[in-house]
Structures are given as structure tokens and as C-alpha cells.
Amino acid sequence: MPIRGKLFRKTLTGVAVLGVAALALTACTTTGSTPKETSASGGTVTVAVVNDFTSFNNQTPQSNLDTNGQVGYLMGNYGSAFSYIDKNFKIVHDEKFGTFEKTSDDPQTVKYTLNKENKWSDGEPVTADDMILAWAVGSGYYDSATTDEEGAVTAGNRYFEIAGSTAGLDATAFPEIGDDNRSITLVYDTPYVDWELVNPIAQPAHIVAKKAGLGSAAELTALLKGLAKGDPAAPVAADPPLKAAADFVNTGYAVTAFPTDPDLLVSSGAFVPTGWTPGQSFTMERNKFYVGTMVPNVDKIIMRVIPDANAQVTALQNGEVDIINPQASADTLTALENTGADVLTGDQVSYDHLDLNFGSQTSTVFADSNVRQAFLKTVPRQQILDSIVTPVNPDAKVLDSQIWVPANEPYADSVKNNGSSDYAEVDIEGAKALLAGATPTVRILYNTNNPNRVDEFQAIQESATKAGFNVVDAGSPDWSSLLAGGDYDASIFGWISPGVGSAGIPQIFSTGGGGNYNRYTGTNDDAIATQTTLDPKELIVLQKKIDKQMFADAYGLPLFQLPGVFGVSKRVSGVEYMGNQTGPFWNFWEWSVSK
């Protein structure tokens, strides 16, 4: 959600973004680095990206994609205003943009105060009205919706569609506004563990107000202040101006060409979009009004769309791009080392996984737990690891947790007790016994443009067929837009994390979470409880319980943690490895171009 920028996110390569607590990277390594002579400022840096841009609001279930998120990060509108995450996965406050502090533990109270010099890129001031709008979007305060098992609204209203969960912020009332409309204060009825990740800047309120037919941002705030909290037990008719505002936030930022409407381009961050040729490149230039800490050295960043890893390496070698972040493979690493560019490697806070659909109008095959268990017993996880990851990282192991990666301290203990050992090896005979002669049809959704996803699908298809399953190829280059619809029986993709916080747990594993694409309900209460569990030891106990329950329910299977690699031209300095959702952009303000 916009107010909270630290969520799991899916990418069009088959990776989505997640905020599981305590995920961490192993140390990265750098090869081929030499000192570079740099200028103080200026120049252009071109970065290869796998996926094209689709929306200026990356926080809806449909647009929660990597490239959209990176554009949002550069624009400051989604999670990078009051703070950012550094390479050591520490939360760094940007006190030049504004300050925030917890002023009370009982009740938990947090105050946000904006720098009075802050302006949007159209020259309008950034005010408390903008923070109130972000709170309204992220908290679900006005929602009165009742939903069915597929998440469809059956009564009441759901205004804002968010990729995350409202858990945590839903325990706040309308914020107090102060300091000449430069501050808001949030008071939590129940303490929120990830309060420091709440980053209340999203869409500009004056633009949203205009699109909703209101006269000003102040008028939008007055509207929100005057509306009652939504109540599913006693829903009322949708408020027309609020619905108009929500409809614009939900869909108005989705684009298929560079906007002719300048309102869609308004930024609070270091960069402003200035051009886009769909399928080719997206251009951003400095925001002259930006006053935060992340002031860039370079004048312009161009994102060039190059889906193929080999083509990215060739473009780097030919000087067409300066930074690449391709899908890591042994061949890619070898080719990169032969370019003479700097090669930065490390683990990503990301993992590939197979999820089973727990039921929609068009998918019922896995409603039977025996069929779920049988299918998971056929998944050749070691074979998949050996073909995709081992050539890059010979020490890699099959991933056996839905919550942690091996570098996390709780991982080993959780794996001993979570039931993952039931699927340690392929067991075709065990699967046949559970099927008892049945031959279920299973349609698997995955990204056909990603070689790794293709390999994973083919390995699973071949193995499951031996047990009697009829595995149908439901792969698509548009897989991401199909996830929420549920017209498939299983899906293969990945989650990538910011590396801090636990907001991703209810996002994915609560019933109403924006990332719960497979309609799983088995861990709903515990997933929501992670947001109000402040004791670190109690939180780990709760997360272990969730991890174990998902294996007991045959939720699906984690496959492996992904390795990562950046290739960096000698003409660019300041790029450091980071394996979370921002990728090489995490410290864009430190980049410099050589003379």
C-alpha cells in the first residue's frame, strides 16, 4: 500500500515483492573493480531492466511490479520519502524531507512532520493533506466490504485496491493534523510492530482531489475527516467523491503510452518522468523542487527494456547501457567477466515457489488435501536447484521455509519442525497411493518469457505425470495480470523482499491480503497477529507456527533462494550490490559518471 512501501512485489520475470521480517543477504562480492575518476555531478546513466513500465501507482494488485516500483522509488511517492533501506537492511531516516518519531508507547503514537520547503514537482507544497490521503489508502478506514472466498465484494464498499494488507494501520483513527498543516499524528489502538516502515507519502492530494471533482487538497481532507469509519455490519452507500478519488488512484495511473496529462507525472522525489517509448525505454530527469537527502549527482536516468540476459550483457559490453541486473546464471557470469565491467554478486532476498490454488470458480482440483499432498510429493526440487542455481552457487540448498532464507537465524530450527521433510525427496509411489487411481488435471501458470520458469514447469510436468497427473501448460507472458483472477490450479513465480519488516506476511498469508492470489485461509489470524506482536521472540514463535501450518495444509513448496548479479560499466561509480526489490537503484543518489 502507498503509505507503507515495504511489501513483497512480483516482477514480470516471475518474482514478486515481499516484506517478511528479518530476511537478510549474505555478504556480496565484487570483482574487477578499480578506482574511477568522477565528476561532481551531471551526465546520464542507462540501466537495463527486464520489464516494461505499466503504471505510476505500483501499489495495486495489478501494478505491483518491479519496474513500476523502481520508478516509484525514484519519484519518492511510494516508500522512499521519509526513509529508505540501506545495503545492510537498516532503516535510514531522511530528515531533510521530514521527521518522524514515536512519541508514546501507550498508546503507540507516531508523529510525522514535513520540511516546510517540500514541494511536488509541479511546484505545489507537500502538506499534511498528502499524508492524510496516503493514510486513507493504506488503512482501509472507510471500507465496509464483505467479501466471498474469492475476495469479491458481496456487500458494502471497498474503496482503495492495495497490493498489501491493511493490518496494523487499520488500528488507527483519523490522524491529528498540526504544525500549519505540515504534520500528522497516528495513534494506534493496538501497537504495530512495523510502525517505522509506515511512509505516508503516495499520490499528490491536490491531483487526486482535482480528478475527483473537488476544489483542493484541503477539500479532500475535509471530506475524509467528515466521513465515518466503514462498518461491514452496517454498510452505507458509497460516498461519490471518495469513490471517484479511489477509482482514480486504483486505475488512473495505469498507462500504455507516455501521458499527455501532466498530472500523472507529479513527483515528490529526486526524479520526474520525462519520456517513455513503450517496450524500449523510460526516461527520468532531476526534480528541481526536491529537498530531501537523496539528491542525485546525475542529471538523467534511462531505463532501457532488455528482457534477455545475454542481450543485457552485450548491451553493457557495447556501451549501450551502464548497469545491468540480469537473471543470474553460470553463462551470464562468465560473459560478464569477459566484458571488463565490474561484476557485483550476492544473494537476493528473493525465492522461487510453487503455490497451489485453494479454490476459485474455475479451479477446484486442489480442494482435496490428498491431491495437494500428492502433487507436492512429485515436485523435483533438488533437480530444479541443480539445473538453475547450483551452476552459479555450488553451495545452494533447496529452500525449506516459506518465511525465512538460510541466512536468517530462525531458519534451521523452523525447518527441523515445520514438516518440509515430507517433501524432501520425490515420492512418486506415495503420490500414487494418495491419488488412489485418480488422474487429476492441473493447469500451471508461469512466465513463459523466463527461461528459469520454463525449466521449472517442465521439470514439474514430467515428474507429476509419472504419478498420474495431467499437467497442462497455462503459462503466459502476461502471467502477472492473470494471478489475481484464479483461472489456474497452480502458479510458479517468486517473491522479492525489501529485507526488513513483517508486512509481507499478512500481505500474502492472510485471507484478505493483496498478495494472497491462491486464496489460502489457513494462517489468517496468525498472519494478522504478526503486525501487533512487538516482542521479537514471540514474533518468531508466531512465524514458526505459520511456517509449519502451511506445510501441514500443503500450501505449496518453496524452491530456492535466488542468486543475484549486477554488471556495472567503468564509467559509472557508486553502484553497490543490494539484493532487495530496489535492485541497483537503492543508492541512485551516490552514482556518478566519469569524465
Phi and psi in degrees as a GROMACS rama.xvg file:
@    title "Ramachandran Plot"
@    xaxis  label "Phi"
@    yaxis  label "Psi"
@TYPE xy
-59.7715  -38.9855  PRO-2
-68.9678  -18.3868  ILE-3
-128.026  105.433  ARG-4
-88.659  7.99059  GLY-5
-110.659  76.1371  LYS-6
-122.602  162.889  LEU-7
-64.716  140.951  PHE-8
-133.671  135.681  ARG-9
-89.6496  147.822  LYS-10
-117.316  159.896  THR-11
-70.6175  -10.4459  LEU-12
-80.8088  -5.97931  THR-13
106.291  27.0521  GLY-14
-129.856  136.14  VAL-15
-117.892  173.881  ALA-16
-112.019  134.944  VAL-17
-137.55  154.732  LEU-18
-120.551  44.6116  GLY-19
-64.7087  140.521  VAL-20
-62.978  143.049  ALA-21
67.3714  10.5376  ALA-22
-61.9616  139.564  LEU-23
-145.088  155.78  ALA-24
-93.4528  152.82  LEU-25
-78.2074  167.248  THR-26
-60.9952  139.661  ALA-27
-91.4497  162.302  CYS-28
-122.918  154.584  THR-29
-127.403  133.456  THR-30
-124.392  146.92  THR-31
75.9279  13.2892  GLY-32
-82.7165  137.931  SER-33
-137.309  155.234  THR-34
-59.3817  144.072  PRO-35
-121.396  140.483  LYS-36
-80.5783  124.154  GLU-37
-122.77  154.672  THR-38
-93.6553  162.225  SER-39
-67.0297  -35.484  ALA-40
-163.51  171.065  SER-41
99.0162  171.153  GLY-42
94.8628  175.734  GLY-43
-124.871  138.045  THR-44
-117.533  127.712  VAL-45
-107.093  126.28  THR-46
-117.07  128.68  VAL-47
-77.7455  132.417  ALA-48
-122.952  149.915  VAL-49
-75.8989  -36.1727  VAL-50
-117.792  150.186  ASN-51
-78.5634  160.61  ASP-52
-75.7237  147.959  PHE-53
-135.876  -21.6831  THR-54
-159.504  145.224  SER-55
-84.3664  -0.718232  PHE-56
-122.168  101.292  ASN-57
-88.1597  9.88823  ASN-58
-105.292  13.1614  GLN-59
-95.1401  160.13  THR-60
-58.206  -31.333  PRO-61
-80.8397  -26.1545  GLN-62
-113.838  9.9406  SER-63
-77.9685  67.3753  ASN-64
-119.143  161.458  LEU-65
-62.2185  -51.7293  ASP-66
-63.9914  -40.9862  THR-67
-59.0638  -41.8793  ASN-68
-65.811  -37.011  GLY-69
-70.0781  -37.3609  GLN-70
-62.9308  -44.5578  VAL-71
-61.2997  -36.5903  GLY-72
-63.1743  -43.3364  TYR-73
-68.9369  -28.6668  LEU-74
-83.7513  -11.5115  MET-75
75.5828  1.14896  GLY-76
-85.5778  -12.2374  ASN-77
-135.933  79.6382  TYR-78
91.0673  4.40159  GLY-79
-126.213  26.705  SER-80
-90.5581  -62.5757  ALA-81
-84.693  -15.7764  PHE-82
-163.462  166.929  SER-83
-145.561  169.654  TYR-84
-104.127  126.304  ILE-85
-88.8832  -178.956  ASP-86
-68.2414  -16.7389  LYS-87
-96.4136  11.8477  ASN-88
60.4174  40.337  PHE-89
-104.983  144.173  LYS-90
-81.8272  119.69  ILE-91
-107.388  122.039  VAL-92
-78.9933  136.649  HIS-93
-100.842  88.0367  ASP-94
-77.8752  -7.66204  GLU-95
-77.7675  -30.7514  LYS-96
-77.6195  -42.8136  PHE-97
176.344  168.759  GLY-98
-116.726  153.293  THR-99
-146.444  144.801  PHE-100
-152.659  149.409  GLU-101
-83.9025  118.272  LYS-102
-98.6621  -11.3707  THR-103
-158.287  145.935  SER-104
-95.755  -21.9023  ASP-105
-141.49  95.5878  ASP-106
-77.6104  156.652  PRO-107
-61.4966  123.404  GLN-108
-134.586  130.757  THR-109
-130.515  131.253  VAL-110
-112.478  134.466  LYS-111
-115.154  128.422  TYR-112
-128.991  125.758  THR-113
-85.1693  146.203  LEU-114
-61.5989  130.5  ASN-115
-67.2122  -12.5679  LYS-116
-87.8367  -5.99524  GLU-117
-62.9815  133.811  ASN-118
-138.378  150.004  LYS-119
-71.8614  165.389  TRP-120
-68.3982  -11.3169  SER-121
-92.8207  6.66098  ASP-122
92.723  -8.13267  GLY-123
-76.8763  144.404  GLU-124
-68.5769  146.969  PRO-125
-85.8075  125.389  VAL-126
-133.621  -179.474  THR-127
-61.1031  -26.668  ALA-128
-58.5183  -37.7441  ASP-129
-67.5495  -37.777  ASP-130
-71.6431  -35.1388  MET-131
-62.8713  -42.4288  ILE-132
-61.9072  -45.3442  LEU-133
-60.8821  -41.0063  ALA-134
-61.9759  -43.7347  TRP-135
-60.4529  -40.8989  ALA-136
-67.0706  -46.0668  VAL-137
-80.6084  -21.934  GLY-138
-91.8583  -21.0565  SER-139
65.8977  22.611  GLY-140
-58.224  -35.1586  TYR-141
-94.7919  -1.3721  TYR-142
-73.1581  141.801  ASP-143
-130.491  21.9931  SER-144
-75.7854  142.446  ALA-145
-110.363  133.849  THR-146
-121.853  158.132  THR-147
-89.4223  -174.014  ASP-148
-63.3738  -21.046  GLU-149
-93.9755  2.99863  GLU-150
86.9434  2.14935  GLY-151
-77.4022  139.844  ALA-152
-73.7953  124.107  VAL-153
-105.661  -17.882  THR-154
-159.718  155.931  ALA-155
74.4641  -161.844  GLY-156
-131.588  139.119  ASN-157
-121.749  112.89  ARG-158
-80.8761  -62.7955  TYR-159
-98.9161  130.759  PHE-160
-92.5354  118.542  GLU-161
-123.14  148.826  ILE-162
-75.8772  -21.706  ALA-163
-97.4777  -147.984  GLY-164
-125.215  152.314  SER-165
-84.937  -3.25418  THR-166
-54.4985  130.754  ALA-167
102.776  -66.1629  GLY-168
-71.0456  -19.8496  LEU-169
-69.8752  -6.62136  ASP-170
-97.6188  20.7046  ALA-171
-116.568  148.574  THR-172
-94.639  -179.471  ALA-173
-56.5613  128.764  PHE-174
-67.2309  153.018  PRO-175
-80.5403  133.599  GLU-176
-104.533  137.787  ILE-177
-153.255  -170.852  GLY-178
52.603  52.8977  ASP-179
54.7026  44.4307  ASP-180
66.9943  30.8245  ASN-181
-114.77  -1.8891  ARG-182
-138.139  153.469  SER-183
-132.126  152.88  ILE-184
-124.972  123.916  THR-185
-99.1725  130.885  LEU-186
-116.892  121.019  VAL-187
-94.4121  126.283  TYR-188
-64.5103  -36.07  ASP-189
-123.726  131.036  THR-190
-54.3461  141.078  PRO-191
-113.948  119.954  TYR-192
-63.3758  -34.625  VAL-193
-101.116  33.3539  ASP-194
-57.3306  -30.7729  TRP-195
-74.7366  -11.2221  GLU-196
-94.9112  -5.12462  LEU-197
-71.4473  122.21  VAL-198
-130.237  85.9529  ASN-199
-79.5943  56.8201  PRO-200
-133.926  125.857  ILE-201
-137.321  -113.804  ALA-202
-76.7124  149.061  GLN-203
-68.2003  125.788  PRO-204
-64.4641  -33.0516  ALA-205
-69.0389  -29.0888  HIS-206
-75.4889  -45.0694  ILE-207
-62.7556  -40.4369  VAL-208
-60.711  -43.9739  ALA-209
-60.4724  -45.0675  LYS-210
-68.7892  -22.9086  LYS-211
-89.8248  2.20505  ALA-212
83.8504  16.3256  GLY-213
-97.7704  162.341  LEU-214
-83.9967  -23.0497  GLY-215
-165.062  169.302  SER-216
-63.4089  -37.8493  ALA-217
-62.2217  -36.3807  ALA-218
-67.5905  -36.8164  GLU-219
-64.4391  -43.4658  LEU-220
-61.3846  -42.3898  THR-221
-61.9648  -39.0843  ALA-222
-60.8488  -49.0166  LEU-223
-63.7236  -39.8958  LEU-224
-65.0249  -31.0877  LYS-225
-84.4718  -11.3013  GLY-226
-89.7185  143.317  LEU-227
-77.9659  158.403  ALA-228
-63.0676  138.155  LYS-229
-65.5975  145.676  GLY-230
-134.746  107.472  ASP-231
-58.557  -26.0985  PRO-232
-76.1556  -20.4533  ALA-233
-143.763  65.0412  ALA-234
-67.6547  148.776  PRO-235
-118.727  170.092  VAL-236
-60.4592  148.525  ALA-237
-60.7195  139.203  ALA-238
-77.3601  121.047  ASP-239
-58.3159  -47.9595  PRO-240
-64.2043  -39.1601  PRO-241
-66.5566  -39.9462  LEU-242
-63.2546  -39.9511  LYS-243
-63.6238  -40.6276  ALA-244
-64.2178  -44.5868  ALA-245
-66.2235  -40.3687  ALA-246
-60.5414  -39.5766  ASP-247
-66.5364  -45.3564  PHE-248
-61.8449  -40.6857  VAL-249
-69.3054  -40.3794  ASN-250
-127.17  -17.1026  THR-251
-70.3523  -17.7758  GLY-252
-95.182  -4.92359  TYR-253
-76.5974  130.741  ALA-254
-136.681  156.678  VAL-255
-121.266  -3.03249  THR-256
-153.107  165.044  ALA-257
-62.8934  128.894  PHE-258
-63.7888  140.477  PRO-259
-86.1758  -13.9955  THR-260
-90.2965  109.272  ASP-261
-65.6017  -16.9222  PRO-262
-61.3767  -28.2655  ASP-263
-74.9851  -13.2396  LEU-264
-99.2868  -1.96627  LEU-265
-66.3649  130.139  VAL-266
-126.712  147.46  SER-267
-105.471  -1.78207  SER-268
-104.167  -161.472  GLY-269
-74.2988  -21.9898  ALA-270
-129.124  156.051  PHE-271
-126.881  135.646  VAL-272
-65.1331  135.751  PRO-273
-128.18  -6.81321  THR-274
-174.047  150.762  GLY-275
-155.453  123.721  TRP-276
-109.875  103.067  THR-277
-51.4229  134.121  PRO-278
82.513  -5.52144  GLY-279
-123.734  -62.5302  GLN-280
-157.996  154.826  SER-281
-128.978  128.128  PHE-282
-114.806  138.24  THR-283
-133.712  142.245  MET-284
-128.385  162.571  GLU-285
-53.7699  141.504  ARG-286
-91.9376  112.112  ASN-287
-67.5087  -17.4781  LYS-288
-92.1806  -6.08943  PHE-289
-69.8089  133.355  TYR-290
-124.317  8.16588  VAL-291
-77.6726  -173.343  GLY-292
-71.6877  -30.8739  THR-293
-85.6079  50.203  MET-294
-74.2717  121.209  VAL-295
-76.9794  153.777  PRO-296
-80.3843  -35.6043  ASN-297
-86.6304  155.726  VAL-298
-86.288  -29.4481  ASP-299
-146.925  141.792  LYS-300
-122.943  128.716  ILE-301
-114.47  125.857  ILE-302
-96.6648  115.527  MET-303
-103.671  126.469  ARG-304
-79.9576  112.148  VAL-305
-138.137  94.1776  ILE-306
-66.0558  -34.8995  PRO-307
-83.5951  131.448  ASP-308
-61.824  -43.4116  ALA-309
-64.0741  -38.0414  ASN-310
-67.2656  -33.4894  ALA-311
-63.9821  -44.2026  GLN-312
-61.7677  -42.8318  VAL-313
-63.0324  -41.731  THR-314
-64.0668  -37.928  ALA-315
-65.7257  -44.5014  LEU-316
-63.6733  -34.2092  GLN-317
-85.635  -0.735655  ASN-318
78.1693  15.2107  GLY-319
-80.0916  -26.8823  GLU-320
-134.457  162.336  VAL-321
-107.423  -27.983  ASP-322
-136.247  135.063  ILE-323
-129.774  151.746  ILE-324
-136.627  67.6034  ASN-325
-78.7513  167.965  PRO-326
-64.5274  124.904  GLN-327
-72.0082  135.604  ALA-328
-153.172  164.659  SER-329
-60.3245  -41.2434  ALA-330
-65.2918  -39.1701  ASP-331
-64.3568  -44.7153  THR-332
-61.8946  -43.4843  LEU-333
-62.5383  -44.8185  THR-334
-63.9867  -39.3248  ALA-335
-64.5922  -42.326  LEU-336
-64.3137  -23.6881  GLU-337
-86.9185  -3.85501  ASN-338
-84.757  -20.3722  THR-339
85.5666  -1.55283  GLY-340
-78.3855  163.632  ALA-341
-72.5004  137.976  ASP-342
-118.727  118.788  VAL-343
-112.431  126.405  LEU-344
-129.316  157.937  THR-345
174.483  174.826  GLY-346
-76.308  150.549  ASP-347
-94.5938  151.165  GLN-348
-83.3052  65.543  VAL-349
-153.174  145.09  SER-350
-144.252  147.23  TYR-351
-86.4158  148.427  ASP-352
-154.8  157.917  HIS-353
-111.468  122.606  LEU-354
-113.223  139.398  ASP-355
-99.5385  138.287  LEU-356
-78.4617  120.334  ASN-357
-84.8501  5.36548  PHE-358
135.262  125.048  GLY-359
-144.414  -179.997  SER-360
-61.813  -24.8311  GLN-361
-112.415  6.55761  THR-362
-143.918  111.72  SER-363
-129.799  -1.95811  THR-364
-60.6403  -33.082  VAL-365
-97.0159  16.7392  PHE-366
-66.4797  -24.7369  ALA-367
-89.1986  119.854  ASP-368
-63.401  -31.3338  SER-369
-63.5083  -37.6799  ASN-370
-69.2206  -39.1046  VAL-371
-61.6685  -49.9415  ARG-372
-61.5357  -41.108  GLN-373
-61.482  -43.6366  ALA-374
-64.9521  -43.4042  PHE-375
-64.6655  -30.2466  LEU-376
-66.8679  -15.886  LYS-377
-93.9453  -6.74829  THR-378
-75.456  117.713  VAL-379
-85.2087  73.0468  PRO-380
-63.9415  -41.4426  ARG-381
-64.2827  -40.8146  GLN-382
-61.0855  -42.8083  GLN-383
-64.0517  -44.5926  ILE-384
-59.8196  -46.1527  LEU-385
-63.8734  -32.4435  ASP-386
-84.2684  -25.1136  SER-387
-110.084  -44.2978  ILE-388
-103.167  -41.3319  VAL-389
-54.8738  -37.9427  THR-390
-61.6265  -24.1004  PRO-391
-93.0317  -40.9765  VAL-392
-132.678  94.3358  ASN-393
-61.3139  -18.7273  PRO-394
-91.3357  -0.45264  ASP-395
-65.0699  146.993  ALA-396
-123.673  157.159  LYS-397
-57.3475  138.189  VAL-398
-82.8523  131.516  LEU-399
-121.841  23.3373  ASP-400
-141.34  143.947  SER-401
-88.4698  -6.95874  GLN-402
-111.899  -41.5045  ILE-403
-121.568  162.464  TRP-404
-108.231  164.687  VAL-405
-57.2945  -27.1275  PRO-406
-70.7228  -16.1883  ALA-407
-79.5636  135.566  ASN-408
-56.6903  -40.1589  GLU-409
-74.1546  -9.78737  PRO-410
-56.6186  -54.3033  TYR-411
-60.8049  -44.0309  ALA-412
-67.6854  -38.0854  ASP-413
-64.525  -41.6955  SER-414
-62.7926  -32.865  VAL-415
-62.2884  -27.5959  LYS-416
-123.703  -0.785101  ASN-417
-88.7161  -4.36614  ASN-418
91.2834  3.36532  GLY-419
-64.3653  -22.1186  SER-420
-63.8831  -20.3439  SER-421
-63.9514  -19.3567  ASP-422
-123.561  26.6786  TYR-423
-66.9591  -32.4305  ALA-424
-133.356  155.718  GLU-425
-64.7483  133.48  VAL-426
-134.02  81.1178  ASP-427
-65.006  -41.3596  ILE-428
-66.2578  -38.7939  GLU-429
-64.1464  -37.8085  GLY-430
-65.4923  -42.5733  ALA-431
-61.1626  -40.5037  LYS-432
-62.7929  -40.6621  ALA-433
-68.505  -34.3753  LEU-434
-75.7773  -25.5032  LEU-435
50.0082  45.3222  ALA-436
91.8645  -10.0634  GLY-437
-71.0479  153.724  ALA-438
-130.251  71.2797  THR-439
-66.1291  148.044  PRO-440
-96.0691  130.533  THR-441
-126.466  119.586  VAL-442
-97.2623  123.587  ARG-443
-109.775  124.561  ILE-444
-92.8101  134.558  LEU-445
-162.034  173.158  TYR-446
-88.1891  110.064  ASN-447
-72.3532  -12.2709  THR-448
-87.4589  -3.56259  ASN-449
-107.955  115.478  ASN-450
-56.884  -36.8524  PRO-451
-63.8866  -43.2349  ASN-452
-64.2383  -37.6299  ARG-453
-62.7996  -45.4868  VAL-454
-62.1019  -42.4581  ASP-455
-62.7284  -46.1714  GLU-456
-59.7109  -47.7647  PHE-457
-63.4843  -38.2813  GLN-458
-66.0816  -42.099  ALA-459
-67.7614  -43.2258  ILE-460
-58.3033  -47.7412  GLN-461
-62.7983  -42.1162  GLU-462
-72.5526  -45.0005  SER-463
-65.453  -31.5738  ALA-464
-60.3938  -32.3819  THR-465
-64.795  -25.0181  LYS-466
-91.1394  -7.46111  ALA-467
112.367  -1.29873  GLY-468
-74.8526  144.548  PHE-469
-102.116  99.0617  ASN-470
-93.0007  119.264  VAL-471
-102.679  134.855  VAL-472
-76.9887  105.799  ASP-473
-108.844  21.4885  ALA-474
-65.5206  155.143  GLY-475
-158.905  145.653  SER-476
-66.8174  -16.976  PRO-477
-101.558  27.0216  ASP-478
-52.5229  -38.2986  TRP-479
-61.1845  -41.4996  SER-480
-73.3699  -13.4892  SER-481
-94.724  -12.9344  LEU-482
-58.4603  -47.8583  LEU-483
-68.5269  -23.6652  ALA-484
-71.5534  -28.0677  GLY-485
78.6655  11.8326  GLY-486
-87.8684  60.7892  ASP-487
-166.422  168.186  TYR-488
-107.125  -25.3601  ASP-489
-150.878  157.584  ALA-490
-137.903  146.967  SER-491
-120.574  117.448  ILE-492
-158.379  -156.122  PHE-493
-144.829  161.988  GLY-494
-114.936  142.308  TRP-495
-126.661  138.376  ILE-496
-109.256  157.396  SER-497
-74.8021  -15.9787  PRO-498
91.6497  -0.00890664  GLY-499
-138.297  157.186  VAL-500
77.1341  175.025  GLY-501
-126.564  16.2399  SER-502
-62.9972  -23.9022  ALA-503
-70.4769  -19.5779  GLY-504
-67.4996  -54.2248  ILE-505
-69.3908  -24.8688  PRO-506
-57.9638  -39.2405  GLN-507
-104.813  -38.0935  ILE-508
-108.018  5.80176  PHE-509
-98.0576  156.144  SER-510
-58.1191  -41.0596  THR-511
-97.3277  10.6238  GLY-512
-64.5293  140.47  GLY-513
-65.9923  -15.8504  GLY-514
-106.041  8.66477  GLY-515
-84.9509  69.7389  ASN-516
-71.1216  -24.3306  TYR-517
-96.9632  10.2479  ASN-518
60.2709  44.0632  ARG-519
-88.9903  136.763  TYR-520
-121.409  -0.838813  THR-521
-68.7323  -19.7941  GLY-522
-122.19  20.2658  THR-523
-54.543  -54.522  ASN-524
-63.7326  -43.1164  ASP-525
-67.8758  -38.0291  ASP-526
-62.5296  -43.3794  ALA-527
-66.8947  -37.7259  ILE-528
-64.4795  -23.3297  ALA-529
-61.1073  -24.1208  THR-530
-80.1179  -12.5699  GLN-531
-121.84  12.214  THR-532
-98.3012  103.782  THR-533
-87.0436  -27.4295  LEU-534
-72.8476  119.041  ASP-535
-57.0151  -37.3325  PRO-536
-68.5115  -41.6327  LYS-537
-65.3419  -35.6408  GLU-538
-64.0285  -42.1544  LEU-539
-63.9105  -40.6292  ILE-540
-59.4167  -43.5954  VAL-541
-65.5737  -41.7137  LEU-542
-66.4619  -37.749  GLN-543
-63.4822  -38.1474  LYS-544
-62.277  -43.5879  LYS-545
-62.5316  -45.7339  ILE-546
-57.5427  -45.7726  ASP-547
-67.4069  -41.2414  LYS-548
-63.5195  -36.9257  GLN-549
-67.3015  -35.5967  MET-550
-71.0091  -37.3287  PHE-551
-63.2798  -34.737  ALA-552
-87.1203  -0.0524444  ASP-553
52.5714  52.4278  ALA-554
-60.0576  -40.1789  TYR-555
158.877  -163.554  GLY-556
-138.571  133.814  LEU-557
-70.6386  147.403  PRO-558
-108.124  -62.2054  LEU-559
-162.543  157.111  PHE-560
-82.6865  137.939  GLN-561
-85.0567  137.402  LEU-562
-80.6908  159.007  PRO-563
-132.063  156.706  GLY-564
-152.274  137.901  VAL-565
-114.916  143.321  PHE-566
-115.261  131.199  GLY-567
-130.294  126.391  VAL-568
-61.9214  149.805  SER-569
-64.7717  -17.8968  LYS-570
-80.6059  -7.17182  ARG-571
-117.233  130.2  VAL-572
-112.497  160.571  SER-573
96.0068  -7.09094  GLY-574
-78.2484  129.345  VAL-575
-127.052  149.947  GLU-576
-69.0883  138.653  TYR-577
-150.409  126.771  MET-578
-100.761  20.0863  GLY-579
-99.5525  -164.219  ASN-580
-69.4773  -20.7362  GLN-581
-82.2647  -15.9528  THR-582
57.611  -142.085  GLY-583
-67.2969  -14.2984  PRO-584
-76.0059  -7.65832  PHE-585
-56.0753  -33.7174  TRP-586
-123.883  45.6049  ASN-587
-55.5149  -28.3972  PHE-588
-71.7185  -12.0877  TRP-589
-96.4075  -4.49382  GLU-590
-70.6219  143.22  TRP-591
-139.416  153.711  SER-592
-107.975  133.488  VAL-593
-68.2729  157.321  SER-594
